[in-house]
């Protein structure tokens, strides 16, 4: 219908509505156009559950207070593989919490004015180590024994040293952590025992060559892998035994890359490369053979039968936040310019709008197989800010961060996505933290006799 039709002429007061309908129809038609066609559609933002707009909680303090966590009653009924530790400001301050993903039961672990972050479970699931920022902005390592409910400080680092994050070594009697120099580059990795006798509980550090820095690192508790290189230049990948005093010497023949992540079995690693490029994609490194191969080359990206994935991902590609599934065969990562976290593991956000989707943003699961014909890729989510994926120890779920609380996209929740349960390429999603404050740093309680790197 147009404004000049007989019907519109008889009813001139309807013309604005008609023009609006035409405009809406045009916008729908334009939205349907795109650079490619998919045979099946993965989860899209338009079908995500609409979160409830809630009143603002009291903003957490920008400057932390002194750490003084009171003892808690030992949590009862924790289920391995079903219990998730996380950080939340839901009560007006930043504290550690536990939740059961099946029952929704909550346990509060800390209740002081300090800022807690990066919880990591001990291999046997009886303790949680975490980073505490105090009123002087110093960050140190604490541990909570869930059997007794007692919190205890392990490190007493002073500037310019800091504790950025930690991981448990095999046996559960010591932790490895980086010292967080300026610009988030690490001069060394330190090992601390559970003994309460600082600084005697600090063992010999893992050191790179003189003049080199540790760009990033990962460990399964037995092997450590790092990206090591000069402050200005390309980092090479280094592997070593995760023992005090190990030398982190880069081999010139080793792959060049960053964002390393070691597989649970310690046989493979993933990394992003090339580092000085606008097209950084996922690579696999076989530690036994020294071979490496790309997982997202334009010429060898197979079609996913489940998600209808096209054969190539065009344009700028930025693949990061790698995390291995327990089988060491598959891994999950973030594709896109979004999904970036800050120094406390939260979604990094400012007043600018979120990045525009390129048609492929979100979480992906891929097989590490070297031959493309043997590799399966699944597209799990399409959020432009989806970040920090953490697979459950049974491999069924992936917990991740997503900004889905209008009108404030800077406030994030922890969501769950099923790895294998899907219908027509659409995977089941669930908002685990339910729009109660800002939530981040999910960490799964391990299964019995199964360790983890605590990321």
N, C-alpha and C positions, 0 to 999 in steps of 0.2 A: 504494500500500500504506500502511496506517496501523497504529499500535501495537495497535489493538483487533481487527484481523483475525485469523482463525483461525491463519494461518501465523505471524503475529508473536507470537501468544499461545503457540504451540508453541515458538518460539525467542525468548524475551524478550531474550537477549543481542544480537540483531540490531536492536533498536529504535533505539538511537542512530544506527546507520548509515542506517536508513530515514528518520529525521527529517532527517539531513544531506542525503540525496538530495532530499527534498521542498524543503528550504531552497534548495539549489542550483538546482533547477528554478524556484523562485519568483524567484530573483535573475536567472536567464537571461531569464525572461519580462519582468521589469521593465526589464532592459537593452535589450530589443527595443523597448520603448515609446519614443516620442520625439515632439517637436512637429511633425515633418514626415516625409515619405517621399521617398526618392530613388530614381529609376529605375535609377541606376548608382552604384556606390560608388567614390570616389577612394581614393588610398592612405590607409590607416588605420594607426594605430600598432601594432595587433595583428598586422599582416602584415609589419612591418618585420623585417629580419634581427635575430636576437637577438645583441647584442654579447657578446663574451667578457669575463667579469669578470677583470681583470688586477690584479696587485699594484700598490700605490701607488708612484709614482715619487717621488724626492726632491722635496719641495715647493720651488718656486722662491723665491728670496729676496724678502722684502717690501720691502727697501731695496736698490736697485741698487748695483752697484759702478762703478768708473770705466770709461768706454768705452775699450777698447784692442783693436779687432778686428785680427787678424793677416791679412795678405794670403792669399787663397785661390788655388788653381789655377783658371784660367778654366774654367767649365763647358763641356763639350763635348756636342754633340748636342741642344741645346735646340730644341724644335719650337714655332714660333709657334702660338698658339691651343690648344696642348695642354699647355703648361707653366704651372704655378701656383706663385706665391710665397705663402708663408704664415708665420705665427708659431706657434711651438710651445715648450712647456716639457718635451718628451719626454725630455730628457737632464738634467733637474734645474735648468736655467736657461732663461731666455726668449731665444730666438734666431730668426733668419730661416732659412727653408729653401725649397728648390725641390722640386717633384715633377712627374713626367710622368704624366698621368692615364691613359695607355694602358699604359705599361710598369711604372709604379710606382717607377721609379728616383728616388732622393733625392739632393740636393746640400745640404750645409750651408753657409750663407753667412756667419754670424757665430759667434764662439766666445768672447766675453768676458762679464764679469759685469754689464754694463749691460743695460737692458731695451729691446729693439727692438720697434717696432710700425709699423703703417700702411705697408707697402711699396707703392710706386707705380712702375710701369714707365715709362721714357721712351718717347716715341712710336715710336722705331725699335727698341725692345726691347734696347738695348745697355747700359742703366743702370737701376738701381733706387734711388730715393730712399726714405728711411725715417726715422722719428722715433726718437731715442735718449733714454732717461731715465737720468741719471747718479746718482752717490751723493748728490748734493745735491737730488735730485728735480727738477732742471732738465731740460727737454725741448728738444732741438735737432734740426736737420735734417742728415742725413748722406746721402752718395751712394756707391753701389758701382758701379764700372765693371766689367762682366762680361767685357770684352775683356782686361783686365789683372789683375783680381782685387783691385784696390786700393780701400780704403775711404777716404773723405775727409769731414771735417766742413765744412758750408757755413755754418751760422749759429751765433752765440754769444749767443743771447738770455739775459737775466738777469731774475729776478723784478722786477716782477709779470708780465712777458711770458713767453710759452711758445709752443711749436709744437704744435698739436693734430694737424693733418694737412696734407698738401700735394697739389698737382696740377701737372702739367707744362703749360706754355704751348706753343702751336704753335711748331715749330722745335726744341724740345728743348734750348734753351740757358738756360732760366730756369724757376723754379717759383714758384707762388703759394701762400701759406700763411696761416692765421689765427693770431692771437697769443694765443688761449686765456685771456682774462681770467677772473676768478672767476665761478662759476656757468656756465662754458662759454659765455659770451657774448663776442663779439669786438668790440673797438673799431675794428679796421681789418683789411684784408688787405694783406700785404706781398709784395713780389716780390724774389726773390734770383736772381742769375745763378750760373753754374757757376764763375766766377772765384774764386780762393782768396785774397781780399784783404778780409776783413771789417774794418770795416763798409761799405767802398766797394762791395761787391757787392750791397748792398741798394738797390733803386730806390725811387722815390716810391710810397707806399702808396695803395691804393684806400680812400677814406674816405667814411663816411656823413655825413649832416648832423650838425651839432653837437648833442650830447645824445642822438643815436640810437645804437643798437647793431646789430650784425649777428647775427641769431638763428641763421641757417644759410646755407649757400651751396653752389654747384655751378658747374662750368665744363666745357666741352669743349675748353678750351685757346684758344678764340677769343672766346667770349662768356662772361660771368659773370652769374649770377643769384643774388640774395640775398633773404632776408626781413629787412627793415630797419624798425625802429620804436623807440619809447621803451622804457625798461626795464619800465615798467608801462603796458600798452596793447596794441593790436593791430598786428602787423607787416604792412606792405605789401610786395608783390613788386617788386623793382627789377632791371632788366637794364641791362648796360653792356658796352662792349668790354673784354676782359680785357687791359688795357694799364696800365702803371704810371701812377699819378696820376689814374685815372678817378674821377669823382664818383658816389657811390651815393645819388642823390636819389630818395626815394619819391614817386611820383605818387599823389595822393589818390584818383584813379579806378582805380588798379591793384588787382588782387584782394588780399584779406586772407587770409593763410595762412602756413604754415610747412612745414618738411621739403621744401624745393624740390629738384628734380632736373631738370637740363637734358638734353634729348634729344641724341644724338650729332650730329645734323645742325644743332643749334642753333635749330630752328624752333618747338619746343614745350617746355613744362616741365610737370611734375606737382607737385602740392603737396597738403597736407592741410588741411582746413578744415571748419567754423569753429574757430579756435584756442581760444576760450573756451567750449567745449561738451563734453558727454559723448558726442557722436556725430560723430567726426571721420573724414571719408571722403576718398577720392581724387578730385582735380579735375585737369583739363587746362587749360593756359593757352596760347593761340596767340599767340606773340610778335609776329607780323606784324599781326594784326587786333585784338588786345587782348581777344578773346572768351575766355570760360572756361566749362566745363561739367563737371558731375558725372559720375563713372564708376560710381557705385553708389547712385543714387537709388532709393528703394523702388518708384517708379512706372515706372522705365525700366531695370530690371536684367533682361536677357533670359535665357532658359534656355540653358545650354550643352549642345549636343547630345552632347558627349563625356563630360561629367562629371555630367549630370543635375542641374545646378545649379537650385535653386528660384528663383522670380522675385524674391524679396526676402530680404535678410539682416536678420532681426529683432534687437531688443535693441541694447545698446551696441556701437558699431562703432568700432574704432580701427585705422586703416589707415596704415602707415608703412613705412620702409625701402624707398623706391621705387628702382628701377633699370631703366633702359631697355635693351631688346634692341637689337642693332646696326641693325635696320631702321628704328628710330625710329617704328615703327608700334605696337609692343607694349611693355608694361612689366610688371614683376613687382613685387609688394609683399607685405607681411606684413599679415594680418588677425588681430586679436585683441590681448589685453592682454599676451601673452607676446612673445618675440622681441625683447628689449631688450638693447642692448649698453652696456658701460661706457666709460670714457674711453680705454681702450686697444683698443677694438673687440672685446672678449671678451663672451660672454654674461654679463649681469648676473644674479647669483643671491645668495640669502641662505638662511637656514635654514627659510624658509616653504615650503610645498608649491607646486608650479607652479600657475598659474591653471587653473581648470576650463574645459574646452573648451565653447564655445557651439554646437558643431555645424558651425562654419564656419572655425575657426582654421587657420593655416598659410599657405603660399605660394600666391598666385594670379597668373595671367597674364591680362591683359586687353588688348583692342584700344583704341586711343585714339579710335576713330571717335566723332563727335559724335552721330550717330543711333543709338539703341539697337538698331534692327533690323539695323544693319551691324556690331555689336560682338560679339565672341566672348570669353567668359570661360572660363578653364580653371582647375580646382582641382588643384594639384600635390601638396601635402603637407598633413598634418593634425597636425603636431607642435605642442604648446602653447608650445614654446620656439624654434621655427624662426625664424631671424633672418639679417640681413645677406646677402640674395641678391645674387650677382654673375654676370651672364650671360657666357658665353664669347664671344669676339670673332666666332665663326662662328654664334652664336645657337642652337647645338644643345644646350648644357648650361647649367645654373644651379648654381653652387657656393653653398652656404649653411651656416650653423652650426646644429647641433642637439645638444641634450643627450640622449645615448642610451647612457650608460655606467652601468648599475646597479652598485653601489648609490649612486653619487655623481652626481646630476643636474647638479651645477655644472660637471662636466668635459665639455667639448664636443669634437665632431669636426667636420670639414668633410665634408659629404655632397655628392653630385652627383645631380641629378634631370634626366632627359631632358625637353626642352620639348615635343617633338612625338611621340616614340615612346610609344605607349600601347596598351593592350588593355582594352576594357570600362571605360574611364575610369581605369585604373590606370597610373601612370607609373613607369618604371624608376628605381630608387633604388640608390645605391652609397655605402658608407662609404669615403671616400677616404683618411682618415688612420688608420683601423684601430685605434682604441682605444689609441693610443700617446700618452699624456699629453693635455694640454689644447691644442687647436689652434684658431686663429682668424685673422682678417684675410686671407682669400683674395684674390689679385690675379692676373688672367690676363695672360700675355705677349701683347702685341698681334700681330695679323697684319701682314705687311709693308705699309707705306704707309697704315696705319690707326692713328689716334691714339686717345686715350681720356682720361677725366678722372681715371684713377688711383684711383678709389674702390674 
